[in-house]
Structure formats: C-alpha cells, structure tokens
Amino acid sequence: MKRNNFFIFKLLNFYILAAALLLASCSDFDDYNEAVTDVTASANKTLWENIQQTPELSDFAALVQRAGFDDELNATEYYTVWAPKNGTFNPADYSALSKEALLKQFVMNHVARYSFPASGRVEERVLMLNEKSYDFGGAPAYGASGYQFDGNNLLTGYYNLPSNNGVLHIMDGAAAYYPNLYEYVTDSVLSGDQNIRTLRNFFLRYETTYLDEARSVVGPIVDGMQTYVDSVMVTENSLWTTLNAQLAVEDSSYTFLMPTDKAWTGFYERIKPYYKYIASTQAQAFERNNRGTVVISSTNAKKDINAAYWQDSLSNRFLTRYLLYSNNDGYNQWMTGEPSYLGSDTIRTTNRVKLSGPQEILDQAVATKPMSNGRAVIVDSMAMRSWETFAPELSFPATAYTVRNVYGSATSHRVTSSDPNQEDFSYVYLKPGTEFDLPEMTIQLPGVLSTEYSIYCVFAPAYDKQTSNPGYVEKPNRVIFRLNYCNARGTLSNQQFLDEDADHVAAFKERFPLIIDNNLNKTYIRSFENDPTRVDTVYVGDFTFPCCYYGFDQEVSPNITVVANIDTFDDDLLDAYSCDLRIVSIILKPKELAVFEESNKK
C-alpha cells in the first residue's frame, strides 16, 4: 500500500544521508563504499534509473520490468533495494512464474520501505514488501563490505548508492524466497507435485477474502460507487481458529504435517466408520413429575440430521485437527533440532493434544520443505493412534452425568487423598430408601462413537462415616448393568450385562451353595462384584454402538443403569453384600485401545 505522506520525511533523510556521504573522509568512504558512479549523479536519479544504468544489474532490471514494478521504483515512494548482481543468480529460475508471482516471490523479496543504510554496526530484521523478513547486518571491514543480507554479501563499492527516492545495495546473490505455510498449502504452483490437492481444497473451502476499508486509501466515487486508490485485501480462513494457528503470520513458527492425497484418503477411511450417523436418532428422555422425581418420559428425545454430511464433515475435521505443531512449544522443539527438556517421546498439537510415538509419525515423511514460518513435512501415511486422536477414551463422572436415581436418596461426595499416588475423586452415594429397596442409578453417555467399547464401572470404597450404623462393615456390591441405546433402525433398544466370568460365578455358588441357578430371573448369581476397600474399576463387557452420538446434546445419548441386585429376602446375601451404591464413573474404552494396552502389559 502506498504511503506518500512519509515522502517529505524520507526525502529529508535522504538529503542528510547524501550530505554525509559527500562530506565523508577518504578513509570513511573510499575504503568501504567506492561507488561505481558519481554519488552526486546517482543521488539525482530515481532507483529505477540507477538500476537501469548499472550494467551489473541488467538481469535484475529485466525481471523488475517484467513484474511491472519499474514505475513504482521511478515514483516518489522511498525504498531500499537489495539487488543481486549479474552472474550471482539464475534469471531462468523465474521464467515460469506469472507476473503476479514474479512480483511477490522475487521483486518484492528484494525491496523494503524506508531507509536501511549499511553504516556502522547493523543488526536489523527487515520486513520486505511481500511481508517476508530477512536479517540485514554486519559492520565495516577493510577490503570487504562486512555487510550481509539474507546471507548474501553486499559488494564493496556497490552499496549505499543514493537515489532521490531511496537507497540501492548490490549483493552477490538473490534472497531465497520461502512461502509461508498457508501460501504453500493453498497455492498449487508453490507446492508443485507434492500431491496434496485434497488438503489444499479442504483449506480453500474455509477461505474468505474481504476489503479492509480502514487500511485502504479512499478514491473518488464513480457511478455512485466508492473506489479506492489503494485497496488492502485481507484473506482469512476459519480453520485457523479451529486449529489454533495463524498459518499466514510470518513471525510464527510451526511444523505442518501435510498428508498426500494417499495419506488423506487412508486416514479418512480409518476415521469414517467411527462417525456413522443415522437420519433420526432416538434416546430415552427423562422428566420431573409433579413431586419432583425424575422419571422416564413418555416421549423419546430425538435428533434429525443429514447423516452423510455429518459423517463426512467430522471425518475431515478430525483428520486436520492433528496436523499442526508450534515449534515454540517445548514438546516439539526437538523436531527442529533444538534440545527439549521434555524429551522426544511426545509431541503436542496447537490444540494442546499430546501424541505419543512422534518418530513413527515423522518417519512417514516423503519430503520436508523449509517455509518462512516453519516447515512443511509431507507425509504419505498418518501413523497416529486412534485413541489419541479421533476415538479417545470416554469418561462419564457420576456427579456430572447421573440423571435418575430410583429407590434411594443420592448425595455427592469428594475424597481428597493424602497419598500422592492416589488421585482425588468424586462419587455419587445412593442409599436405599428402605431395607428392601434395590436402588438404581442411571448415567448418560453423551458423545459416544459408532464403534466397539470395553465398558467399565468405577466404584468408590465404602466408609464407616457414611452410615448411621456404628457396626457397619465394608461390604461389596452385587450389581447388573442395563444399557439403553438407539439401534441402526432408529428405535430404542437395551442390553443387560451380566458377569460372564465362569470363575466368578463358580466362586459365588461355592460361597452360597443353597442358591441354585435354575431360572433366568435369578440374575444375582451372575451379578458383578466390587472390592469395597479401594477405588475399584470393574469390567462390565464389550459393546458396539450402531450409531454415533458425537455433536449431539446430552439429552440425545445412550445411558447405562447400575442396579443393586441381590435377594433382599436372603439373610445370608444381606449379611454379605451392601445395597448402597457408590459410583465414581463409567468408562468407555475403545476396543482398539483396550487391545493395545493388553498386548503391552509387562
């Protein structure tokens, strides 16, 4: 954007600089800055005129002219130009670029606004016209300039060449142009043949460009429409918020895992089955009656959606959620060669999700490309663990997800442990209303995916202080579990879980020989039992949910009911077991994770 209001100030700076150069002693000027042209003659010409009339810059001048920037260097805007000398770069490298690309990637890569003289000690980070930044620094040295720009040497006798609209430096190479990560992923020319078209199209789907009127220079009104002398267009992408990363910001630093089309398709097909929706999902609803008791509603909760759209959209979103890593994060610095005090067994996404096995992930790289704000790692496969990314373990604390208690009074409790190896926990304590009651606790399970889970129930230990009976003995529970869910046809179904462990059943029968399993109603024989002396995680069973509930309100979700289950007319059972329920949580562990943990047990 042109800022002509700075011209008078910069012109004054120029005359001061020119005067200083003309009055400099031979030792100050001749040794370090013997210009190839007369300083006074140079100072009376524009930057473009001086570039055109310097034979050593004919290749640079041709590219500037082809990019259409010659008029700008001939105008009043004040610039500093770092121009590569003939023979120090290959002009043919830029022959295939469009006019717009040439302007951005080459010409503007060597031009900055304002004055940047090479005088005394210099330590600058210069912002160029294309928004890239380069190091400019050094100090005078006998026999050589001592100054560098992006690692290229300013040539002795060819720098600080004054013009009436700026300063010209000539150097022994071109500044290396690197796109930022966003430019690379969205520009097919920049990314070339890396086969990331699917990733690019996904990002472009969320891109918007608008006119920033506040930063644009207003022009005349033509045919009733406001025009602008200089328009500032701003490009934004809503994915930046989702990914918690500003990929177009030049002073940021990221590692971006860019899946090839093959990798994208492979990971997408892994994710997709977990997000299998149906058009109309039913769920058991609850309501309060006129006495304030939570009862099962006569009308089911329901969610109607475009199932195919939801599945595709979420599969794509989860695919991209784990692609970006800040190089400034201590977990990730080892990826760029920096030592990390956190080691190299974990990396953390910009959404602060930790992933293990990072070397396995990076080993899928087929190319690594340096960028102006990080690096792109092109991967041919997404070697990420499902339970760390798109299908995590789910935990449902009873204090947060219990919706219904039957045949008892419920209170919430929190236990703070003095043992550093024991985490604090909270639980719901459900006490029977009478000595003959078998209480039930129903816990909702929102966000469940359409996959197989291993289901666990976490029981809190028993404590004397929670009973009015001074002779209370810690006794285990005998419980069964009832799962209420929506089947693939869109109707409500349920499944009852009983203990399938033959040894547990045999031990129970041996302890209570008078109890005979002679009919299905005596489910207490195959009920689950917990250890009341500790926080005990009891395995309930495996179950595959036919449809996905992710993204639905909590009201539209499956639920599980924990039922105290003993014969209250059997004194032996009443003496051995408690009807009180103390539930910490329900855990749903994806089967893939359960198998992994089992196979890695020491």
C-alpha positions in Angstrom: 0.0 0.0 0.0 1.4 3.4 -0.9 2.1 5.8 2.0 3.0 9.0 0.2 2.6 11.0 3.4 6.0 9.7 4.5 7.8 11.1 1.4 8.8 14.5 2.7 10.2 12.9 5.9 12.1 10.4 3.9 13.3 12.9 1.3 14.8 14.9 4.2 16.5 11.8 5.5 17.9 11.2 2.0 19.5 14.7 1.8 21.0 14.2 5.2 22.4 10.9 4.1 23.7 12.3 0.8 25.4 15.2 2.5 27.1 12.8 5.0 28.3 10.7 2.2 29.7 13.7 0.2 31.5 15.1 3.3 32.9 11.8 4.4 36.7 11.4 4.6 38.6 9.2 2.2 39.1 6.6 4.9 35.4 6.5 5.7 34.1 6.5 2.2 36.7 5.3 -0.3 37.8 2.3 1.7 34.3 0.9 2.2 32.0 2.5 -0.4 33.6 3.4 -3.6 30.5 3.7 -5.8 30.8 2.8 -9.4 29.0 6.1 -10.4 29.4 9.6 -9.3 27.5 10.0 -5.9 26.0 13.3 -6.9 24.8 12.0 -10.2 23.3 8.9 -8.6 21.5 11.0 -6.0 19.8 13.0 -8.6 18.2 9.9 -10.2 15.5 7.5 -9.2 16.1 4.0 -8.0 14.9 2.7 -11.3 17.1 5.0 -13.3 20.1 3.9 -11.3 19.2 0.2 -11.7 18.7 0.6 -15.4 22.0 2.4 -15.9 24.1 -0.1 -13.9 25.3 -2.8 -16.3 25.8 -5.3 -13.5 22.1 -5.2 -12.8 20.7 -5.9 -16.2 19.3 -9.3 -15.3 17.6 -7.8 -12.1 16.3 -4.9 -14.1 14.7 -7.2 -16.7 12.8 -9.1 -14.0 11.7 -5.9 -12.3 10.3 -4.6 -15.6 8.6 -7.9 -16.4 6.9 -7.8 -13.0 5.7 -4.2 -13.7 7.4 -2.7 -10.7 9.7 -0.3 -12.6 7.1 2.5 -12.4 7.0 2.1 -8.6 10.8 2.4 -8.4 10.6 5.5 -10.6 8.0 7.2 -8.3 8.2 9.1 -5.0 7.8 6.3 -2.5 11.0 5.8 -0.6 12.6 2.3 -0.7 15.7 0.4 0.0 16.6 -2.2 -2.8 19.0 -5.1 -2.3 19.7 -6.1 -5.9 21.6 -9.3 -6.9 24.5 -8.8 -9.3 24.5 -10.5 -12.7 26.0 -13.9 -12.6 25.2 -14.4 -8.9 21.7 -15.8 -9.6 19.9 -17.6 -12.4 17.2 -15.4 -14.0 15.8 -18.5 -15.8 14.7 -19.9 -12.4 11.9 -17.3 -12.5 10.9 -17.6 -16.2 7.9 -19.9 -15.5 6.4 -17.5 -12.9 3.4 -15.4 -13.7 3.7 -11.6 -13.5 2.0 -11.6 -10.1 4.1 -14.5 -8.8 7.3 -12.9 -10.0 6.4 -9.6 -8.3 5.8 -11.3 -5.0 8.4 -14.0 -5.0 11.3 -12.1 -6.5 11.0 -8.4 -6.9 9.2 -7.6 -3.6 11.5 -10.1 -1.9 14.4 -7.6 -2.5 12.6 -4.3 -1.7 11.7 -2.7 1.6 10.1 0.6 2.5 12.1 3.3 4.2 15.9 3.7 4.5 18.2 0.9 5.6 21.8 2.1 5.1 24.8 0.0 5.7 26.7 2.2 8.1 28.4 1.3 11.4 27.2 -1.8 13.1 23.9 -3.0 11.7 21.5 -5.6 13.2 18.2 -5.4 11.5 15.3 -7.8 10.8 13.9 -6.1 7.7 10.2 -6.5 6.6 10.1 -6.7 2.8 7.2 -5.6 0.6 6.0 -9.2 0.3 5.8 -9.4 4.1 8.8 -11.7 4.3 11.5 -10.8 6.8 15.3 -11.1 6.4 18.4 -10.5 8.5 20.4 -7.5 7.5 23.6 -6.9 9.4 27.3 -6.6 9.8 30.0 -3.9 10.3 32.6 -2.2 8.1 35.6 -4.3 7.3 38.8 -3.4 5.4 38.8 -4.9 1.9 35.3 -6.2 2.1 31.9 -4.7 2.9 31.3 -6.7 6.0 27.6 -6.5 5.5 25.2 -9.2 4.6 21.5 -9.5 3.6 19.9 -13.0 4.0 23.5 -14.4 4.0 24.4 -12.6 0.7 27.4 -10.3 0.8 27.0 -6.6 -0.1 29.7 -5.9 -2.6 32.4 -3.4 -1.7 31.9 -0.2 -3.7 28.3 -1.3 -4.6 26.3 -0.4 -1.6 24.7 2.7 -0.1 24.2 4.0 -3.6 21.9 7.0 -3.1 18.9 7.8 -5.3 16.3 10.6 -4.9 13.7 8.0 -3.8 15.8 5.5 -1.8 19.0 3.6 -1.3 20.5 0.8 -3.5 22.7 -2.1 -2.4 24.2 -4.6 -4.8 25.0 -8.1 -3.5 26.4 -11.4 -4.6 23.2 -13.4 -4.6 19.4 -13.4 -4.5 17.4 -13.6 -1.3 15.9 -17.0 -1.0 12.1 -16.8 -1.2 10.2 -19.1 1.1 6.4 -19.1 1.1 4.6 -19.3 4.5 2.8 -22.4 5.3 -0.6 -21.1 4.3 0.7 -19.9 0.9 2.3 -23.2 0.3 -0.7 -25.3 1.2 -3.2 -23.2 -0.8 -1.1 -22.5 -3.9 -0.8 -25.4 -6.3 2.2 -23.7 -8.1 4.2 -23.3 -4.9 3.5 -26.8 -3.7 4.2 -28.3 -7.2 3.9 -32.1 -7.5 3.6 -32.9 -3.8 0.2 -34.5 -4.3 -1.6 -32.5 -1.5 -4.6 -31.5 -3.6 -7.2 -32.8 -1.2 -5.6 -31.0 1.7 -5.4 -27.8 -0.4 -9.1 -28.0 -1.4 -10.1 -28.5 2.2 -8.4 -25.4 3.3 -9.7 -23.3 0.4 -13.2 -24.3 1.4 -12.9 -22.2 4.5 -11.1 -19.2 3.0 -12.6 -15.7 2.7 -11.1 -12.5 1.3 -12.5 -9.0 2.0 -11.7 -5.4 1.6 -10.2 -3.7 4.6 -11.7 -0.3 4.2 -9.9 1.1 7.3 -6.5 0.4 5.8 -7.4 1.2 2.1 -6.8 4.6 0.5 -10.2 6.1 -0.5 -10.5 7.4 -4.0 -13.3 9.2 -5.9 -16.9 8.0 -6.1 -17.6 6.6 -9.6 -21.1 5.9 -10.7 -22.3 6.1 -7.1 -19.7 3.5 -6.0 -16.8 4.2 -3.7 -13.4 3.5 -5.3 -10.0 3.1 -3.7 -6.7 4.4 -4.9 -5.0 1.6 -3.0 -7.1 -1.4 -1.9 -6.0 -3.6 1.0 -7.5 -7.1 0.7 -7.4 -9.3 3.7 -7.5 -13.1 3.5 -8.7 -15.2 6.4 -9.5 -18.8 7.0 -11.9 -20.1 9.6 -9.8 -23.2 10.1 -7.1 -21.1 11.8 -9.4 -20.7 14.8 -10.2 -24.5 14.8 -6.5 -25.3 14.6 -5.4 -22.6 17.0 -2.7 -21.5 14.5 -2.1 -18.4 12.3 -0.5 -20.1 9.3 -0.1 -16.8 7.3 1.7 -14.9 10.1 5.3 -14.6 9.1 6.8 -14.3 12.6 5.2 -17.6 13.8 6.9 -21.0 13.6 5.1 -24.3 13.0 5.7 -27.8 11.8 2.8 -28.7 9.5 2.2 -32.4 8.7 0.8 -32.3 5.2 -0.8 -35.5 4.1 -0.6 -36.5 0.5 -3.8 -37.5 -1.3 -3.0 -41.1 -0.5 -2.4 -40.4 3.2 -5.6 -38.2 3.4 -7.7 -41.0 1.9 -6.2 -43.7 4.1 -6.7 -41.7 7.3 -10.2 -40.6 6.2 -11.3 -44.2 5.7 -9.9 -45.0 9.2 -11.9 -42.3 10.8 -15.2 -42.5 8.9 -16.7 -45.7 10.4 -16.4 -44.2 13.9 -18.8 -41.3 12.8 -21.5 -43.4 11.3 -24.8 -41.5 11.9 -28.4 -42.3 11.1 -31.0 -39.8 9.9 -33.1 -39.9 13.1 -31.6 -40.9 16.4 -33.8 -41.8 19.4 -32.8 -41.5 23.0 -34.5 -42.3 26.3 -35.7 -39.0 27.8 -36.3 -38.1 31.4 -38.5 -35.5 33.1 -39.6 -34.5 36.6 -43.1 -35.4 37.7 -45.3 -33.1 39.9 -43.5 -34.5 43.0 -40.1 -33.5 41.7 -39.0 -37.1 41.0 -37.1 -37.8 37.8 -39.0 -40.4 35.7 -38.7 -41.8 32.2 -40.5 -39.5 29.8 -43.4 -40.8 27.7 -41.8 -39.2 24.6 -38.3 -40.0 23.5 -35.6 -37.4 22.8 -34.8 -37.2 19.1 -32.2 -35.8 16.7 -32.7 -35.5 13.0 -29.7 -34.8 10.8 -28.2 -35.2 7.3 -26.2 -38.3 8.3 -23.9 -38.4 5.3 -23.0 -34.7 5.7 -22.2 -35.1 9.4 -20.1 -38.2 8.8 -18.0 -36.6 6.0 -17.6 -33.2 7.7 -16.5 -34.6 11.1 -14.2 -37.2 9.5 -12.4 -34.4 7.6 -12.3 -32.1 10.6 -10.7 -34.8 12.8 -8.3 -35.6 10.1 -6.9 -32.0 10.1 -7.0 -31.4 13.8 -3.7 -33.1 14.5 -1.6 -31.7 11.7 0.0 -28.6 13.3 2.7 -28.2 16.0 4.1 -25.0 17.3 7.9 -25.1 17.1 8.0 -22.8 20.2 6.3 -25.5 22.3 8.8 -27.3 24.5 7.3 -30.6 23.5 8.1 -30.0 19.8 11.4 -28.3 19.7 13.4 -31.5 19.2 11.6 -31.8 15.8 13.6 -28.8 14.6 16.9 -29.9 16.1 16.5 -27.9 19.3 17.1 -29.6 22.6 13.9 -30.2 24.6 13.7 -30.6 28.3 10.5 -32.6 27.8 12.2 -35.3 25.8 11.2 -36.6 22.4 8.6 -39.3 23.2 5.6 -36.9 23.0 4.6 -34.0 20.7 1.8 -31.6 21.3 -0.6 -30.1 18.7 -1.6 -26.4 18.5 -4.8 -27.6 20.2 -2.6 -28.9 23.1 -3.4 -32.6 22.4 -0.4 -34.8 23.2 0.6 -37.6 20.8 3.0 -40.4 21.6 5.3 -42.2 19.1 6.3 -39.0 17.3 9.2 -40.5 15.5 6.9 -43.1 13.9 4.7 -40.2 12.7 7.6 -38.3 11.2 9.1 -41.4 9.6 6.2 -41.3 7.2 7.7 -38.1 5.6 8.5 -38.2 1.9 9.7 -34.6 1.8 10.5 -31.7 4.1 10.2 -28.2 2.8 11.5 -25.1 4.6 9.0 -22.3 4.9 9.2 -18.6 6.0 7.3 -19.5 9.2 8.3 -23.1 9.8 8.5 -26.2 7.8 6.1 -28.5 5.8 6.6 -32.2 6.3 4.8 -34.1 3.5 3.7 -37.5 4.8 2.5 -40.5 2.8 0.7 -42.0 5.8 -0.9 -40.8 9.0 0.7 -43.0 11.7 -1.4 -41.7 14.6 -3.1 -43.8 17.2 -6.9 -43.6 17.0 -7.4 -43.3 20.8 -5.1 -40.3 20.9 -6.9 -38.5 18.0 -10.3 -39.2 16.6 -11.6 -42.0 19.0 -10.5 -41.2 22.6 -11.4 -43.0 25.8 -14.6 -41.5 27.3 -15.1 -41.0 31.0 -18.5 -40.0 32.5 -18.3 -38.9 36.1 -21.4 -39.9 38.0 -21.5 -36.5 39.7 -21.9 -34.9 36.2 -23.9 -37.4 34.2 -26.3 -39.1 36.6 -29.9 -38.2 35.6 -32.0 -40.6 37.6 -31.9 -42.3 41.0 -34.6 -44.9 41.9 -35.4 -46.3 45.4 -33.0 -44.2 47.3 -31.6 -40.8 48.2 -28.5 -39.6 46.4 -25.7 -37.3 47.6 -22.4 -36.3 46.1 -19.1 -36.6 47.9 -15.4 -35.7 47.2 -12.5 -37.6 48.6 -9.1 -35.9 48.9 -6.3 -38.4 49.2 -3.2 -37.8 51.3 -1.5 -40.5 49.3 0.5 -38.8 46.4 0.0 -42.0 44.3 -3.8 -41.8 44.8 -5.8 -39.2 42.8 -8.7 -37.3 44.4 -12.1 -38.4 43.2 -15.8 -37.6 43.5 -18.7 -40.1 43.6 -22.4 -40.3 44.0 -23.6 -42.2 47.1 -27.1 -43.7 46.6 -28.6 -45.0 49.9 -31.7 -47.3 49.7 -35.0 -45.9 50.9 -35.9 -49.0 52.9 -34.1 -52.2 53.8 -35.9 -54.0 51.0 -35.0 -51.5 48.2 -32.6 -52.3 45.4 -31.5 -48.8 44.2 -30.8 -47.9 40.6 -28.6 -45.1 39.2 -28.8 -44.1 35.5 -25.9 -42.3 33.9 -26.0 -40.6 30.5 -23.2 -41.3 28.0 -23.1 -38.4 25.5 -20.7 -38.2 22.5 -20.4 -41.9 22.1 -19.0 -43.0 18.7 -20.2 -45.8 16.4 -17.5 -48.3 17.5 -16.8 -51.1 19.9 -16.0 -50.1 23.5 -14.9 -52.0 26.6 -17.2 -50.7 29.3 -16.0 -50.3 32.9 -17.7 -49.0 36.1 -15.6 -47.3 38.8 -16.8 -47.9 42.4 -15.8 -45.8 45.4 -14.7 -47.6 48.5 -17.1 -47.9 51.5 -16.5 -45.6 54.5 -17.9 -46.0 58.1 -18.8 -42.3 58.3 -21.4 -42.7 55.5 -23.7 -44.9 57.5 -25.5 -44.4 60.8 -24.8 -48.0 61.8 -21.8 -47.9 64.2 -21.2 -51.6 63.5 -21.1 -51.1 59.7 -18.8 -53.5 57.9 -17.3 -52.7 54.5 -19.3 -54.9 52.1 -19.2 -55.2 48.4 -22.0 -54.6 45.9 -23.7 -57.1 43.7 -24.9 -55.2 40.6 -26.0 -55.6 37.0 -25.9 -53.1 34.2 -28.6 -52.2 31.7 -27.6 -50.2 28.6 -30.2 -48.2 26.7 -29.2 -47.2 23.1 -30.5 -46.5 19.6 -30.2 -49.3 17.1 -29.3 -48.9 13.4 -33.0 -48.8 12.5 -33.5 -45.7 14.7 -35.5 -47.4 17.5 -34.6 -47.8 21.2 -33.0 -51.0 22.3 -31.4 -52.2 25.5 -28.9 -54.7 26.6 -28.3 -56.2 30.1 -24.8 -57.0 31.2 -24.2 -60.0 33.5 -20.8 -61.3 34.7 -19.6 -63.7 32.1 -16.6 -64.9 34.1 -17.2 -68.5 35.0 -14.7 -68.4 37.9 -16.7 -65.5 39.5 -19.9 -67.4 39.1 -18.4 -70.6 40.5 -16.9 -68.8 43.5 -20.3 -67.2 44.3 -22.1 -70.6 44.1 -19.5 -72.2 46.3 -19.9 -69.5 48.9 -23.7 -69.7 48.8 -24.5 -73.4 47.9 -28.2 -73.1 48.6 -28.6 -70.7 45.7 -29.3 -72.7 42.5 -29.2 -71.1 39.1 -32.4 -72.8 37.9 -34.0 -69.9 36.1 -33.2 -66.6 34.3 -34.8 -64.4 37.0 -32.0 -65.2 39.5 -29.6 -62.8 37.8 -28.0 -62.0 41.2 -26.0 -65.3 40.7 -24.2 -63.6 37.7 -24.1 -60.1 39.1 -20.8 -58.1 39.2 -19.0 -57.7 42.5 -16.5 -54.9 43.5 -13.8 -54.6 46.1 -15.2 -52.1 48.8 -11.7 -51.4 50.3 -10.4 -49.4 47.4 -11.4 -47.5 44.3 -12.2 -50.5 42.1 -12.6 -50.5 38.3 -14.9 -53.3 37.3 -15.0 -54.6 33.7 -18.6 -54.8 32.5 -18.3 -56.0 28.9 -17.8 -55.1 25.3 -20.4 -53.4 23.2 -20.6 -52.0 19.7 -22.8 -48.9 19.3 -24.6 -49.0 16.0 -24.7 -45.2 15.5 -22.7 -42.1 16.5 -23.9 -39.5 19.0 -20.9 -37.1 18.8 -22.0 -33.5 18.5 -25.5 -34.1 19.9 -26.9 -32.5 23.1 -26.5 -34.6 26.2 -30.3 -35.3 26.1 -29.8 -37.3 23.0 -27.4 -40.0 24.2 -27.4 -43.6 25.3 -27.4 -44.3 29.1 -26.4 -47.1 31.4 -28.2 -48.0 34.6 -26.4 -49.6 37.6 -28.8 -51.8 39.6 -28.1 -53.2 43.0 -29.0 -56.9 42.6 -29.4 -59.3 45.5 -32.2 -61.3 47.0 -33.3 -59.0 49.9 -35.2 -61.9 51.4 -32.0 -63.9 51.7 -30.3 -63.1 55.1 -27.0 -64.6 54.0 -26.9 -62.3 51.0 -27.9 -59.3 53.0 -25.2 -60.0 55.5 -22.6 -60.4 52.7 -23.5 -57.5 50.4 -24.4 -53.9 50.5 -27.4 -52.3 48.7 -25.7 -48.9 48.9 -24.2 -47.7 45.6 -21.1 -45.6 45.4 -20.3 -44.8 41.8 -17.4 -42.7 40.6 -17.8 -43.0 36.9 -18.5 -45.1 33.8 -15.6 -45.5 31.4 -15.8 -46.4 27.7 -12.5 -47.5 26.3 -12.3 -48.0 22.6 -11.6 -51.7 21.8 -8.5 -50.7 19.8 -7.0 -49.1 22.9 -8.0 -52.0 25.2 -6.3 -54.5 22.8 -3.2 -52.2 22.7 -3.0 -52.0 26.5 -3.4 -55.7 26.9 -0.7 -56.5 24.4 1.7 -54.1 26.1 1.3 -55.4 29.6 4.6 -56.3 31.2 
